[in-house]
Amino acid sequence: MLEQLEKIEKRYTEIEEAIATPEVAANIPELTRLAKERAALEDIVGLYRKYLRTVKAFEDTEHLLDTERDEEMLELAREEHQSLKEQRESLYEELKIALLPKDPNAGRNIIMEIRAGTGGDEAKLFAADLFHMYTRYAELKGWKVDVIDLSESAAGVFKEVIFEIDGEEVYNRLKFESGVHRVQRVPVTEAAGRIHTSTATVAVLPVAEEVEVDINPDELRVDIFHSGGAGGQNVNKVATAVRLTHLPTGLVVVCQDERSQLRNRQKAMDVLRARLLAMEQEKQQSEVTDARRSQIGTAERSEKVRTYNFPQDRLTDHRIGLSVHNLPKLLQGYLDDVIDALATDEQARLLQSAGV
C-alpha cells in the first residue's frame, strides 16, 4: 500500500512541476486536465504526507526513549510516543479507505422515488411518512428538496412521489435507502387493533449531467396537458404538465408540480436522464436493464431492506442486522446512526474485497 501511495505522491509532484512550466500555462486544455488530476489526488497526498510526518515524529520519539536519562523528559516522551502511535495507526486506516475505488456516483445529487406497495391505504400513508422522513433529514443537513411529481389519493396519503435532493454528499448518504421498506403497525382504521404489514418502495437515482446522457430529440415524445389536483384557476386554464416518453426504452416521466411548462419539462428531463444513467450503470453489473426495478424489487412483503415495527418501537435494517429504537425520532429525520452503520459496513466489505 505504501508503495502505491509513494507513486501517487510522485505523480502529484510531477503535475505540480508541469503546471508551473510556461508551455503548460499557455495550453489551456492541458492546464485544465492537469489541474483536475491534481485536485483528484490532493486529499490523499495530503493525508499521506501527514502520515509520513507522524511516522518520522514517532521514530524520533523512540530514539529519545533509548537515549534520554532524565526521568521527567522520559515521562513526557512516553506520553508523546503513545499519542503518535495512535495517530499513526489512525492515519494508516484512513489511507486504506482513501485508496478504495471511488463510487462513480459520489458527490452527485439524487432523484428519489417513493411508491406505495403492498397494503392498500396503509401503504400509501407509509409512503407519505417516508417522504416526510427524508425531507426532514434533508432539512437537518441543509439540503434543498424539490418535488417533481406527487400523486395523492387523499390529503397526506401518497401513491407516488418523485423529488430531487441537492446538496453536499447527498448520494453518498442516501444511496443505501434503495429497496423495499416494510412497516408493521396498527392502522388508525383497524377497530380490532390488529397489526397490519404493508410496504413502500424507495429508488435513489444519481442525477446525470446533460453531457453524460445523450437523448435524441427524435426519440422523445412530449405531451402537454392540464395538471391534476389542487392548483386553482391555473390548473383549469393553462396546460403546464409535461409527459415525456423515451421511445427506445419505453420510460415515461410525468412532471406537473410547477406552474411553468418549461420548468416542468426541465424537471422531467432531469428524471429521464437519471433513469437512463441508472440503467446504463446497472448493465455493467447484472442482466437486469431496469435500474429502478432492481432497486425496488416487486414490493412484496418478503422483499425488504428495512422494517419499521411500531409495536416494538424498533427499526431493523436487514442488510446488516442493525436494530435501533425510538421510531418517532427516526421518522423525524434523525437517521445518521443508521446511515453511518451502513456506510461503515460498506467500507468493511470494500476493504475485505481489496485485501487490505
N, C-alpha and C positions, 0 to 999 in steps of 0.2 A: 504493500500500500504506500509506504513512504517513497519507494522508487517512482511510483505513479505521480505522487504529489510533487516530487522533485522535477519531473518532466513538465508538469503543468506550470510550475513556477518559472522554469526556464523559458517556456513558450510565452508566458506573460511578460517576461523581461524583453524577449525578442520583439514583441508587439510594441512595447513602450519605446524601444530604441528606433523601431521603424517609423512610428508616428512622429518622432522628433526630427526625421530627415526632411529636407526641403522637397525631395521628389514625392514623397507620400503626402506631404502637406498640400501640394499643388494638385494632387489627384483625388478629387472629392469622393468618387465612388470607392476607391481603395481605402481612403481615410475613414469613410463611414463603415465599411466592412470590418476594418481592424478595430475601430472603436467599439463596435458591437461585440466582437470577440473578446476584447479586453474586459468589457463590462460583465460578460458572462463568467469570466474567470476571477474577477476582482474579489468576491467574497471568500471563495475557497483559498485563494492565495493569501489573503489577509489572515485567515484562520490558521493556515499552515505556518506562516511566519510567526504568528503569536505562539504557536506550539513549539517552534524551534527556539524562540527566546525563553520559553518556560523550561524546556529541556536543558538549555545552557545554564540557566539560573539554578536548576536542580542539581546539576553536576558540580557547579561552583560551591554549592552548599555542602554537598557530600565531601568535597575536598576540604572545606573548612572544618567539618566534623572530624576529619582524620588528623588535622594539623593543629587545631586550636587547643590551648591548655587552660585558658581562663574559663572557670565554671559558669560565670554569668553569660559570657559570649556563647558558650556551648548550648546553654538553655535556649537562648534566642535562635541559634542556628537549628536546633532540633525542631522548634515550632515552625520556622520558615521551611525546613526540609519537608515536614508533613504537609504543610499548606501547598507547596509546589508540587508535591507528589499527587495530591488530589486534583490540582489544576491540570497537570499533565495528563492524567487518566481521563478527566472530563473532556479535554480538548481532543484527545485521541478518538473518543467515542463520537464527538461532533464531526470530526473529519471523516469517519467511516460513513456517517449518514450523508455528509455533503457529497461524497463520491458516488452515491447511489444514482441510478439512472433517473433523470428528471421526467416527471409526468408531462406529456406533450400539452396537456391542458392546464398546467399550473399557471396561476396568475390570471386566468380568464374569468369573466363574468359568466353568469349562468341564466338559463331559462328553466324554470321549474314548472312541471305539470303535475297537478294533483287531481285524481279522479275517484269518485265513489266506486267501490267494488261490490262485493257480496254483502247483502244485509239491508237492502231497502233504504228507508228514510234514515235509519240509524247510521248507515254507511255514508250518506250524504252529510249528515250532521258531523260525523267524524272527519270527513274531508275538509269541512269548514274549520274544525278545530286544528287540523294540521296546518292549514293556510295561516291561521292566526298565530300559531306557534312559530312558524318560520318567519313571518313578517315581524313578530316581536323580537325574535333572535336577530334579525337584520337591523332592527332599530337599536338594539343594545350594542351592536357592532358599528353603528354609524353608517350602514349601507343604505343604498337607495332601492326602493321597491317600486316597480312599475307594472301595473296589471295590464295584461294584453287581451285576455278574453275570460269572461266569467259567465257561467251558466248556473243560475239559481232556480231550484224548483220551488223554493219559498224563501222568505226573508231569513238570511243567515244559514241556509241549507244549500250546499253546493253539489251539483252533479259533476262539475268540472271547473277548474280554474287554472289559467296559464299566466305566469308572471315572470318578469325579469328582475334579477337582483344584481346591482352594480356595486363594486367596492373592492377593497384590498383583500386578497386571499379568499375571495368568495368560493371559487370552485374547490380550492384545497380543503376548505372547512365543510362544505355541504355535499361533496361528491359521494359521501358514504350514505346519504339519505335515500338513494335509489332503491326501489323494491316495494314489496307489499307490506304495509303496516296494518297490524291487527289490533282491534280494540275489544275488550271484554268488560261490559258494564250493564247495569240495569237501565233500560230506556225509560224516559220520563213517562211514556205512554203504557208501560208494562204494569198492569194492575197487580199481577201476581208476584211481582218482584223477582222474576227470573232473569238470570244473567244472559245477555244476548251477545253473540260474537259477530262482528262484521269487519270489513276491510276497506282500505283505500289504497290506491297505488300512487307512488311518487316516482317521477322521472326527472333526472337532473341532466340537462344538456349544456355543454360548454358553448358560449356564444362564439360564432365564427365571423371572421372578417370577410369583407367582400372579395378580397383577393384570394382567399383560401378556398372559397366555394364559388365556382363559376356557373351561374344559372343562365341558360339560353332563354331569352325572352320568347322565342318561338315555341318553347316547350312549357310555357306557363299560360294557364287560363285564368283570367281575372274577372271576377263577378262583383258587381257593386249592388248593394241592397240596403234597405232600411233596417236600422238597428232594432233589436227586440228589447223588451223590458222597459224599465223606467227611463225617462230621458226627456219628457216634456215635449214641447212643440217641435224641437229639433229632430226628434225621432220620427215624427209624423210627416214632416215636410222635406227633410233633406236626407238623401241616401248617402250615408258615410261608411257603412260597414263594408268590409272587404273580405272576399273569399279567394284564396289562391289555390290553384290545383296544379301540382307539378306532374305533368303528363307521363314522363318516363317512369316515375316511381309510384304514382297514384297518391302521393301525400297531399292532404288537404289541410290548409290553415285558414282559420277564420279570426278576424280581429274586428271588434265593434265597440271597444271600450272608449275610444276617443271620439270627439265630435268632428274631428278633421279627417276627411277621406285620405289625404296624403299621409297623415300621421299613422292612421290605421294600416295603410299599405306598408309603410316603413317597418312597423312592428311585426306585421305578418311576414315580411321578408326576413326579418331577424330570426323568427321562429323557424321558417323553412330552411334557412342556411344552417341553423343549429342542428336541425334534424338530419339534414343531408351530411353534415360533418360527422355526426354521431354514427350514422350508418356506415360511412366510409371507414371510420376508425374501427368499428365493430367487425368489419370484413377482415381486418388484419388479424383478428383473434379467434373468430369462430365462423361457422357456416350460417349463423343467423344474420340476415341482412337488415333486419329492422331493429335498430338500436333501442328504440323505445320499448318494443316488446320484450327484448332481452333484459331490460332493466326492471320492468314492472311485472313480468310474468302474466298469468291469466287471471289474477286477482282471486283465486280460490283461497279458502280459509287456510289450507295446508301450506301454501306458499307464502312464507313470511320472513322478513328480516328482523322485525321488531314487534313486540306485543305490549300494549298498554292495558294493564289489568287494574281496573278501578277498585274492585272489592278488596284487593290486597295492596292497593296504593303502590303499585310496582311497575316499572318499565324494564323489560328484558330485551336485550339485543342478542338474538340467537346466533349471530355470526361469531361472537367472541365470548358468549356465555356470561355477559355482564348483566347484573340486576341492580337497579338503583330505585330508591323510594322517593316519595313526595311528588306525585304526578301533577298536582296543581301548579307547583313551581316550574316543573319541566315544560308544561304546556304554556307557560308564560314566557317561554323562550330561553330559559336557563339550561342550555344544552351542552355547555363547554365540557363538563365532566365526561359525558357520553362520547362526544366527538373526539376529545383528547385520547380516550381509551382506544377508539377505533384507529386513530392516526398512529398511536404507539404500536398497535398490533400490526398495522401495515408496514411500518418501519422494520419491525422484528422479522416479518416474513421476507421482506426485501433483503435484509442483511443475511438471512439464512440462505436464500437462493443465490446470493452473491458470494457466499462462502467466506464472509468476513465477520 
